[in-house]
Amino acid sequence: METYGIPLTCLFAFGLSLGFGFLLNIRPKHIAVAALGGTLGELVLLMAQTHGFSGVKSAFVAAACTVLYCEILAFVLKVPSTMYLFASLLPLFPVSPFYQTVLALVNNDKDTFISGLFDAAGMLCSVGAGVFAVSALARLFAFLYYNYRDKIRHSIRDISSSHDRSVKRM
């Protein structure tokens, strides 16, 4: 299996996310943001694997970081997060392990096939788990923010006004 350097792999991930951004009809001003999300995910995946994480753990961490990036940008820019998620998560899907698994099946190497199949399926499931975990936390944060922001603002205003009154007395 041929490996490229980290910068070249991140460039490939940027191109993949950019291409699928066009294919998914993402608005032109948001395509670059989605492509940067794919690059970030691939960079985190490669750095985690470089530092000794297994494929499953590194895929989870990379997916969580990518989803966190997409959710924050979607919250700030007030757009749906799925607009960024679809294009940004594509580089994280384990294409090479699936290719190696099918190659082992064609070569009738059953042990490598079973091992590769569970490894690739584990990576795929960990990407899904990372997406689920961070998206659920982001939805909880958004719910709390939108339902309690007025109460938080009023309590902060009350605290600051009581502090101002106590300072004036002295």
N, C-alpha and C positions, 0 to 999 in steps of 0.2 A: 504494500500500500504506500503510495507516494504522499509525503507530507510537505506542506509548504510552510513558510515562516508565518508568524503571527500577523504581521502587517498585511501580507498578501491574502491570507485567509479572511481577515477583517474587510479587506477591499472586495473580495468575492461576496461576502455577506452583505455589504452595502449594495453591490450591484444586484444581488438576488432580491433584496427587499425593495430596491428602487424599481426593478422590473415588475415585481408583483404589485407594487403600488400603482403603477400605470395600468396593469391588467385588472386590478380591483376597482378602478375608477376613483381613486382617492384624489381629492382636490389638489391641484398643483402646489398650492402653498403648504400643504401638509405632507407631501410625499417625502421631502428631505428629512423631516422629523421622524417619519416612520422608518426610513432607511437608516438613520442614525440609531434608532432603537434596535434594529437588527444587528448593526455593527457592535453596539454595546453588549447585546446578548452573546454574540459570538466571542467577543473579547473576554467577557467574564467566564464563559465556558472554557476557553483555551487556558486562561490563567488559573482556573480551578484545577484543570487537569494537569497543568504544569506543576502545581503545588501539591500534588499527590492525592487529590480527590478521585474517587472512582467515577465512572461514566454516569452512573445514576445520580450520585450526589452533585456532581458538577452541573448536570442538566437541570436539577431542581434549583440550584442557586442561580444559574443563568436565567432560567424562566422567571424566577421570583424578581430578580433585578430588572429584567426587561418589562415585566408587567408593572412593577412599581414606577419605572420611567414613563410608561404609557399612561398610567392612571394619573400621575402628577401632571403631565402635560395636558391630558384631557380635562382635568379639573381646572387648570389655569386658563387654558384656551377655550373652555366651555364648548367642547365638542364630545361626541361619543368616543369612549375609549376603544371600541372595536375598530374604529377607523385606523388606529395605530397598531392594535394588537395583531391583526391578521398578517400584515406585512412584516412586523417586527419579530414575530415568533417563528417564521418560516426557516431561518437558518439554524434553529435549534433542533429541528426534527432529525433523528438519526438515520440519515440516508446511507452512509458508509457501512454501519453495522448490518443494515438490512441487505445491502449489496453483498457483503461478505457471507451472510447467512444463505442467501439464494445461491451464491457460488458454491458454498459447501454442499448444498442440496444437489446441485447439478453434478458435482464431482463425487457424489455418493459418500460423503464424509459425515456420518450421522452424529458423531460426538461433537464436532465443530458446529454442525447445524443446530443441534439442541442448545448448546452453550450460547451461540450467537443469537439465536431466537429469543432466549430469555434475557440476554443482555440488551438487545435492541428494544424489546417490549418493556423492559424495566426503565430504560431511558425515556421512552415515549410516555409511559405512565408518570414518571417523575416530572416531566414537562407539564403534563396536565395537572398534577398535584400542586406544582408551583404556581400555575395560573389560578387555580381554584383558591389557594390559600391567600394570596395577595389580593385577588379581586374581591374576595369576601371581606377582608379587612378594609379595603378601600370603600366598599359599599357601606360598611358599618360607619366608617368615618364620615362619609358624605351624608348619611342619614342623621347622625348626631349633629353635624355642622348645620345642615339646613333646618332641622327641627328645633335646635336650641341656641342658634346664634343670637337671636334677640334677647333671650334670657341672659346669655353670657355678656352681651354688650351692656345691658342694664346693670348687671351686677358689677361689672368693671367700672361703669360710670358712677355707681353708688359708692364704691370703695374709693375711687379717686376724689369724689366730692366730699366724703367724710374726712379724707386725709387733708384736703385743702382747708376745711373748716377747723381742724385741729391745729394746723400750722398757723392760721390767722389768729387763733386765741393766744398763742405764745408770743 
